[in-house]
Amino acid sequence: MDSVELARLRDHLLETGYTIDGVRDRLGDVAASALSREELVPALRATCDGDPLGTLIRLWWLGVPVPAERVPAAVRECGLVEADGGAVRANVHLQPWETGGYVVSDRKVRPGDPALRPGHVVGAGGASANLAQLVSRRPVQRALDLGTGCGVQVLHLAGRAEEITATDVNPRAVELARLSWELSGVTGVDARTGSLFEPVEDELFDLVVSNPPFVISPGGRLTYRETGGDGDAFCRDLVRQTPRHLAPGGQAHFLANWLHVEGEDWRDRVGGWLAGTGCDAWVVERDVQDPAEYVELWLRDAAEQGTPGYAEHYDRWLTWFDEQKVEAVGFGWISMRNSGTIDPVVRLERLTHQVALPVGDYVDGVLDAIATAHRVEDLPAARLRTAEGLLDERIGLPGAEDPMRIVLRQTGGLRRSREVGTVEAALAGVCDGDLALGPLLNVIAELVGDGQVLHADALRPLIAEGYFEL
């Protein structure tokens, strides 16, 4: 397909209203919710009028044939559809994306469809959106999208990075990603084929992003999601190899899965991946599934439920987990920064509640806080201030003089909450950056008058978690 044909197709998509908002408005909440459960009937009912927008939604989004007479030349001649009797069928899944661009991938697989081929290129979905929400918004010179797939992360990096390199082990993924970028008006992407960092050996980047094949399975049949390596070794290797490709101050943001193994804390496991990397890091576990839940999720992802061999595949996967003493699988993200220090700090935590999005708006501040709390030497001389939007919640019996519990709660960002003592609570009420912490704590201790003495170093966790700022 040449650039002229792509330009004609893009113009037709925009003129017809085939955009994120256009599709959402046309389908409505009921049909959109049904599609999330892979049920097409409500969406087919919402697009049955034969109008141009409904035709495009059926063709590109729902993947069903449409009458040939309803398909304009810009679509018929784009090279992404084929004749099917008196109808036209799409060869790919073409979806509008939140950046205002378009993403081209292989057609979505639904129950009853043929099995996915090993080189299947999956479209943009929840994981793609989660990674895009995580990545730092700061402008950079060079960015790398490792394992670009359908190319969706490049759409988010465009305009933020002056140079973008995108890699994938699957040549078809690179081919479809190029279509995504051209249809979206993104130019100048340096696309390369190869595994992990092989295509960019000896190169440095200011930003590395990756939605890698993190699914932990015994087979590795589907390239887009799994490698069939030794458990969660692929994500481990990604983390360990990244520092060699980060420029000073450079950051990396990944999605990842990791195993919860009998007798081992997941924090020790993932923390071990980061040991010796020389990078500050922040690891967040957002969800945990037991082995059966995990297997069922990814069998549904490939529309394998109800197919011959489903039970055998399910059983083989669980047996493999049993052999490795897997008790659960964690889902989350990993952020790294090449801080250039000989004393890197790593924070691992579980955050399963809703946080403010996008995290990328404040992830730099999170990394700064983690590092500052660890490295500031003379904390009593530091001038702290209470973070904006912090609430003081007190819980007690009616009429009681003192509360039973005091909780500091963040209303923005990561929306953490922490139970504190009276001294920390009093500090949060007066800490504005004017006075050094040491003398301020002494005054508060005298005013509280209950014998509590809080050493400045005890506040390091509260600084690391963003309750107080330097």
C-alpha positions in Angstrom: 0.0 0.0 0.0 1.4 3.4 -1.0 1.3 6.7 0.9 -1.4 8.1 -1.4 -3.8 5.2 -0.6 -3.1 5.5 3.1 -3.8 9.2 3.0 -7.1 8.6 1.2 -8.1 6.0 3.7 -7.2 8.3 6.7 -9.2 11.1 5.2 -12.2 8.8 4.8 -11.9 7.6 8.3 -11.9 11.1 9.7 -14.6 12.4 7.5 -16.9 9.5 8.4 -16.3 10.1 12.2 -14.5 6.8 12.7 -12.8 8.1 15.9 -12.8 7.0 19.5 -15.5 9.5 20.3 -17.5 8.6 17.2 -17.4 4.9 17.8 -18.3 5.3 21.5 -21.2 7.6 20.7 -22.5 5.3 18.0 -22.3 2.1 20.0 -23.5 3.4 23.3 -22.8 2.0 26.8 -24.7 -1.3 26.4 -23.0 -2.4 23.2 -19.6 -1.2 24.4 -20.0 -3.2 27.6 -21.2 -6.3 25.7 -18.1 -6.1 23.4 -15.9 -6.2 26.5 -17.4 -9.6 27.1 -16.9 -10.5 23.4 -20.6 -10.3 22.7 -21.3 -8.8 19.2 -25.1 -8.7 19.0 -25.7 -5.3 20.7 -23.0 -3.7 18.6 -24.4 -5.3 15.4 -27.9 -3.9 16.3 -26.4 -0.5 16.9 -24.8 -0.4 13.4 -27.4 -2.1 11.3 -28.6 1.1 9.4 -26.0 0.8 6.6 -24.7 4.3 7.1 -21.0 5.1 6.5 -19.9 5.1 10.1 -21.9 2.0 11.0 -20.3 0.3 7.9 -16.8 1.2 9.1 -17.5 0.0 12.6 -18.7 -3.4 11.3 -15.9 -3.8 8.9 -12.9 -2.6 11.0 -14.0 -3.0 14.6 -16.4 -5.9 14.6 -14.7 -7.7 11.8 -17.8 -8.8 10.0 -18.4 -8.7 6.2 -20.3 -5.7 4.8 -22.1 -5.4 1.5 -19.7 -4.3 -1.2 -21.9 -1.5 -2.5 -21.5 0.3 0.9 -17.7 0.3 0.8 -16.2 3.4 -0.9 -13.2 3.2 -3.2 -10.9 4.7 -0.4 -11.5 1.5 1.5 -11.8 -1.0 -1.3 -8.4 0.1 -2.8 -6.4 0.4 0.5 -5.1 -3.2 0.4 -6.4 -4.0 3.8 -9.7 -5.7 2.7 -10.7 -8.5 0.4 -13.8 -9.4 -1.6 -16.0 -12.1 -0.1 -18.7 -12.9 -2.6 -20.9 -9.8 -2.8 -19.3 -8.5 0.4 -16.1 -7.0 1.6 -14.1 -8.4 4.6 -11.3 -6.7 6.5 -7.9 -8.5 6.6 -6.9 -6.6 9.7 -8.3 -4.9 12.8 -8.2 -1.1 12.4 -9.2 0.8 15.5 -9.1 4.5 16.3 -7.0 5.3 19.4 -7.1 7.9 22.1 -4.2 9.9 20.7 -6.3 10.7 17.7 -4.5 8.2 15.5 -5.2 4.6 14.3 -3.8 1.2 15.3 -3.6 -1.6 12.8 -3.3 -5.2 14.0 -4.4 -8.7 13.1 -8.2 -9.3 13.4 -9.5 -9.9 16.9 -10.0 -13.5 17.7 -13.4 -14.5 19.2 -14.9 -17.8 20.4 -15.4 -20.1 17.4 -12.6 -18.5 15.3 -9.7 -20.5 14.0 -6.7 -20.8 16.4 -4.3 -17.9 16.5 -1.2 -18.2 14.4 2.1 -17.9 16.3 3.0 -14.6 14.7 -0.4 -13.0 15.6 -0.2 -9.2 16.1 -2.5 -8.2 18.9 -4.3 -4.9 18.9 -4.2 -2.1 21.5 -6.1 -2.8 24.6 -6.1 -2.5 28.4 -2.4 -3.3 28.8 -1.5 -0.8 26.1 -3.5 1.9 27.8 -2.0 1.0 31.2 1.6 1.4 30.0 0.8 4.7 28.2 -0.7 6.0 31.5 2.5 5.0 33.4 5.2 6.5 31.2 6.8 9.8 32.2 5.5 12.9 30.3 8.8 14.7 30.3 10.3 15.5 26.8 13.2 13.4 25.8 15.8 13.3 22.9 15.8 9.5 22.2 13.0 7.0 23.1 12.9 3.2 22.5 9.6 1.2 22.2 10.9 -2.3 22.9 8.5 -4.9 21.5 6.3 -2.4 19.6 3.7 -4.8 18.5 1.0 -2.9 16.6 3.0 0.3 17.3 0.6 1.9 19.8 3.2 3.2 22.3 4.9 5.2 19.5 1.7 7.1 19.0 2.0 8.2 22.6 5.7 9.0 22.3 5.3 11.1 19.2 5.6 14.8 20.0 7.4 13.9 23.3 10.5 12.3 21.9 12.6 13.9 19.1 13.9 10.5 18.0 11.9 7.2 18.3 13.2 3.7 17.7 10.8 0.8 17.8 11.7 -2.9 17.7 9.9 -6.2 17.6 11.0 -9.8 17.1 8.0 -10.4 14.8 8.5 -8.9 11.3 4.7 -8.8 10.7 4.4 -6.7 13.8 6.8 -4.2 12.4 4.9 -4.2 9.1 1.6 -3.5 10.8 3.1 -0.9 13.1 4.4 1.1 10.1 0.8 1.2 8.9 -0.4 2.4 12.3 2.1 5.2 12.3 1.5 6.3 8.7 -2.3 6.3 9.2 -1.7 8.4 12.4 0.5 10.9 10.7 3.6 9.8 12.7 6.8 10.0 10.7 10.5 9.3 11.2 10.2 6.2 13.4 13.3 4.0 13.1 11.8 0.5 13.1 14.0 -2.6 13.5 13.5 -6.4 13.9 15.1 -8.4 16.7 14.7 -9.7 20.2 15.1 -7.7 23.3 18.0 -5.2 22.9 19.8 -6.9 20.1 18.7 -4.4 17.4 20.0 -1.5 19.5 23.2 -2.9 20.9 25.6 -0.2 22.3 22.9 2.5 21.9 21.6 4.8 24.7 18.1 6.1 25.2 16.6 8.7 27.5 13.3 6.7 27.7 12.6 3.0 27.2 9.1 1.7 27.3 7.9 -1.9 26.9 4.7 -3.9 27.0 6.7 -7.2 26.7 5.5 -10.8 26.2 5.0 -11.1 30.0 2.6 -14.0 30.1 4.1 -16.9 32.1 3.3 -20.1 30.3 4.9 -23.5 29.5 4.6 -23.2 25.7 5.6 -19.8 24.3 3.4 -20.5 21.2 2.0 -16.9 20.8 4.9 -14.5 20.2 2.9 -11.4 21.1 2.4 -12.4 24.7 4.7 -15.2 25.8 8.2 -16.6 25.3 8.0 -20.0 26.9 11.1 -19.2 28.9 11.9 -20.3 32.5 9.0 -18.9 34.4 9.2 -15.1 34.6 12.8 -15.0 33.3 11.9 -12.8 30.3 10.8 -9.9 32.5 13.8 -10.6 34.7 16.2 -10.4 31.7 14.5 -7.3 30.4 15.1 -5.5 33.8 18.7 -6.6 34.0 19.6 -5.6 30.5 17.9 -2.2 30.5 20.6 -0.2 32.4 23.1 -0.7 29.7 20.8 1.2 27.4 19.8 4.1 29.6 21.5 7.5 29.2 22.3 9.4 32.4 19.0 10.3 34.0 17.2 8.1 31.5 14.1 6.2 32.6 12.4 2.9 31.7 8.8 1.9 32.2 7.6 -1.7 31.8 4.6 -3.9 32.4 5.5 -7.2 33.9 4.2 -10.4 35.5 6.1 -12.3 38.3 5.7 -15.5 40.2 4.7 -15.9 43.8 6.6 -19.0 44.7 6.2 -21.1 47.8 8.5 -19.9 50.6 9.5 -16.7 48.8 8.2 -13.2 49.1 7.5 -11.7 45.7 9.4 -8.5 46.8 12.6 -10.5 47.3 12.1 -12.2 43.9 11.6 -9.0 41.9 14.0 -7.0 44.1 16.6 -9.6 43.1 16.1 -8.7 39.4 17.1 -5.1 40.2 20.0 -5.8 42.5 23.2 -4.6 40.9 21.5 -2.7 38.1 22.7 0.7 39.4 19.3 2.2 38.8 16.7 3.6 41.2 13.5 1.6 40.8 9.9 1.6 41.7 7.9 -1.7 41.5 4.2 -1.8 42.0 2.0 -4.9 42.2 -1.5 -4.0 41.0 -3.2 -7.4 41.0 -2.6 -11.0 42.0 -4.3 -14.1 40.6 -4.2 -17.7 41.7 -2.9 -20.2 39.1 -6.3 -21.3 37.9 -7.5 -17.7 37.4 -4.3 -16.8 35.5 -4.6 -19.8 33.1 -8.3 -19.1 32.5 -7.5 -15.4 31.7 -5.0 -16.2 29.0 -6.9 -19.1 27.5 -9.9 -16.7 27.1 -7.5 -14.1 25.6 -6.8 -16.6 22.8 -10.4 -17.6 22.5 -9.6 -21.2 23.4 -12.5 -21.9 25.7 -14.7 -24.6 24.3 -12.2 -25.7 21.7 -10.8 -29.3 21.4 -7.8 -29.7 23.7 -8.9 -26.9 26.0 -9.0 -29.1 29.1 -5.7 -30.7 28.2 -4.0 -27.3 27.8 -5.5 -26.0 31.0 -4.3 -29.1 32.9 -0.8 -29.0 31.4 -0.4 -25.3 32.3 -1.5 -25.9 35.9 0.8 -29.0 36.2 3.7 -26.8 35.0 2.9 -24.2 37.8 2.7 -27.0 40.3 6.2 -28.2 39.3 7.6 -24.8 40.0 5.7 -24.4 43.3 3.8 -21.4 42.0 1.1 -20.1 44.4 0.0 -17.0 42.5 1.0 -14.6 39.7 1.5 -10.9 40.2 0.7 -8.2 37.7 2.2 -4.8 37.8 4.7 -2.2 36.6 8.4 -1.5 36.9 9.9 2.0 36.6 13.7 2.5 36.6 15.9 5.5 36.4 19.7 5.8 35.8 20.4 8.2 38.6 24.2 7.8 38.3 24.6 7.0 42.0 26.6 4.2 43.6 23.8 3.9 46.2 20.6 3.1 44.2 17.3 2.8 46.0 14.5 0.3 45.1 11.0 0.5 46.4 8.6 -2.4 46.0 4.9 -2.1 47.1 1.4 -3.3 46.4 -1.2 -0.7 45.4 -4.5 -2.3 44.4 -6.7 0.7 45.0 -7.6 3.2 42.3 -4.9 5.9 41.7 -5.0 9.2 39.9 -4.4 8.8 36.1 -2.2 9.3 34.3 0.5 8.2 36.6 3.0 9.6 34.0 2.0 13.1 35.1 3.6 12.5 38.5 5.9 9.5 38.2 9.0 11.7 38.1 8.0 13.1 41.5 7.4 9.6 42.9 10.9 8.5 41.8 12.3 11.8 43.2 10.6 11.2 46.6 11.9 7.6 46.9 15.4 8.7 46.2 15.3 11.8 48.4 14.0 10.0 51.4 16.8 7.5 51.1 19.7 9.9 50.3 19.2 13.1 52.2 21.8 13.0 54.9 21.1 15.8 57.4 17.3 15.3 57.7 16.9 17.4 60.9 18.3 20.4 58.9 15.9 19.8 56.0 12.9 22.1 55.5 9.9 19.9 54.8 6.4 21.0 53.7 3.2 19.0 53.8 2.1 17.7 50.4 -0.8 19.4 48.7 -4.2 17.8 49.2 -3.4 15.8 52.3 -6.3 15.0 54.6 -6.1 14.4 58.4 -8.8 11.8 59.4 -9.5 11.2 63.1 -11.5 8.2 64.3 -12.7 8.0 67.9 -15.6 7.4 70.2 -18.2 10.3 70.5 -17.1 12.8 73.1 -13.7 11.2 73.6 -10.9 13.7 74.2 -8.4 11.8 72.0 -8.9 9.9 68.7 -8.4 6.2 68.6 -6.7 6.5 65.2 -5.3 9.3 63.0 -4.9 8.6 59.3 -3.2 10.8 56.8 -4.8 10.4 53.4 -3.7 11.7 50.0 -6.4 13.0 47.7 -4.3 13.0 44.6 -1.5 11.0 43.0 -1.2 7.5 44.4 -3.9 8.2 47.0 -2.0 6.4 49.7 -3.2 6.4 53.4 -1.2 5.8 56.5 -2.0 5.6 60.2 0.2 8.0 62.1 0.8 9.2 65.7 0.0 12.6 67.2 3.4 14.1 66.4 3.3 13.2 62.7 -0.2 14.6 62.5 0.8 17.8 64.2 3.7 18.1 61.9 1.5 17.8 58.9 -0.6 20.7 60.2 2.3 23.1 60.5 5.0 22.0 58.1 5.3 24.7 55.4 9.0 24.7 54.6 9.9 27.7 56.8 11.6 25.9 59.7 14.1 23.1 59.8 12.6 19.7 60.7 14.7 19.1 63.9 13.7 22.2 65.8 10.1 21.9 64.6 9.9 18.4 66.0 11.2 19.5 69.3 8.6 22.3 69.6 5.8 19.8 68.6 7.0 17.3 71.2 6.7 20.0 73.9 3.3 21.1 72.8 1.9 17.6 72.6 3.2 16.9 76.0 2.6 13.2 76.1 6.3 12.2 76.2 6.4 11.3 72.5 9.7 12.1 70.8 9.9 11.5 67.1 13.3 11.4 65.5 13.7 13.0 62.1 14.8 9.7 60.5 11.4 8.2 61.4 9.9 10.4 58.7 11.8 8.9 55.8 9.0 6.5 54.9 6.5 9.4 54.9 8.8 11.4 52.6 9.3 8.4 50.3 5.5 7.9 50.1 4.8 11.6 49.3 3.2 12.8 52.5 6.0 15.4 53.0 8.1 17.1 50.4 11.6 18.7 50.4 
